[in-house]
């Protein structure tokens, strides 16, 4: 079962597994980094709570919700930025390694989410894409209508 398979369902399933694995990896790296391996302060750091926003989309990815894949692909850039900044800030060797690992996991998660959305929409056909665009437009109109 490879991503290079011509079967669209296989590709979608692969990107889903890759996205979930990357998200779980980001959570694990964030906790291990701030609690045990290289915390900012001795004995663990409150920075471990940074993984809480990552725990929220896990249920949506496991339930295969398209909307979750979309907003996770935006959320992940905050963690990417943190990883790049901490990788280049001259911290200890282990902290730099964890930052690089976080950065790589963020890139993997973004690519997996973007491919997943694209492949699912392509497999669904033009009617599904039109319905998706209509739903997004309706949500935007509702949001504008609520503004004072």
N, C-alpha and C positions, 0 to 999 in steps of 0.2 A: 504494500500500500504506500505509494509514493506521491509526492506533489506533482510529479511530472506525468501522472496518469491522465488519460484523456477523459476520464469520467468526472463530470463536474461535481457530483456528490462526494467523491473521494477527496477532491481538492478542498471543498468547503469543510468537510470533516477534519482534514489536516490543519487548515488554518484555525479552526475552532480549538483543536487540541493545543496548537502552538500558542494561541492567545491565552488560554487558561494556564498553561504551563509557565508562560512568561510572567503572568500576573502573580501566580503563586510564588514563583521565584523572586519577584520583586518584594513581595511581602516578607518572605523568609530572609532575604539579604538585608532588608531594612531592619528587621528585628535583631538578627544576629549582629549586625554592624553596630547598632546603637546600644544593645544590652550587654554583649559579651566580647566581641572581637576587637573593636576599636572605638569605644564610645568617646564622645567629646569630653566627658568627665569620668573620673575614676568611679568604678562601681556601677556603671550604667548611666544612661542619659534619658532625659524626658523626650529627647528627639525621637524616641521609638514610636511616639504617637503619630508620627508622620505617615505610618502605614495604614492608619484607620481609613482615610479616604480610598485606599486601594482595596480594602475589604468590602466596601459597598458594591462595586460592580461585579464582584465574583459571582454572586447569585444570578445576575443578569446574563453573564457569559455562560454560566452552566445551563441556564434556561434557553440559551440561544436567542436572545432578544437583540434584534438588529439595532435598536436605538442605543443600547448599552455599548455595542462595538463602536458606534460613532463617537459617543462622548468620551469613552476611554482613550480613543486615539487623540483626543485633545488634552485630557488630563495628564497623560503620560509625559508630556513635554515639560511639566513642572519638575518631575523626578529626573528627567534627562538633564535639565539645567542644573539641578543640584549635583548630580553625578559629575558633570563636566567641571563645575566650579570646584568641587572638593577634590577632584582628580588632579587639578592643576594648581591647587593652593599650597602645596608643599607640606601636607600633613604626613603622618607616619606612613611607612611602606604598606602596612596592612590596610590602613584607611584608604590609601590611594588605590590599592587593588580592589577593595570593595566598591569604590566609586566607579572604577572602570567597569566592573561587573554590572553595577546598576545601570550604567549608561548603555552597555550592550543589551541588557534585558529590555530596556526602554525601547531601543531601536527595533528589537525583535517583536515586542508587543505592538508597536505602531504598525509595522509592516504586516503582521498577522491580522490585525483589525482591519486595516485598509483593504487588504486582499480579500478578507472574508466578506466584507460589505460588497465589494465589487463583484466577486464571484457569485454571491447569492442573488444580487440584482440581475446579473447577466443570465443566470440559470432560470430566474423567475419569468423573464420575458418582458416585453415592452409594456404590457398591461400592468404588471406589478410596479414597474418603474413609474408609470403615469400615476398610479394610485399612491405611491410613496411621495411623489412630488405634490400631489393634491393634499395629502395629509399634512405635509410640512407647511404648505401655503396656508391651510386652514388654521394650523397652530400659530403661525405668525400673525394672522389676522386677529385671532382671539387675544393674543398678547398685546397687540396694538390697541384693540378695543378696550382693554382693561386699564390702559394708562390714563391718568387724569388729564 
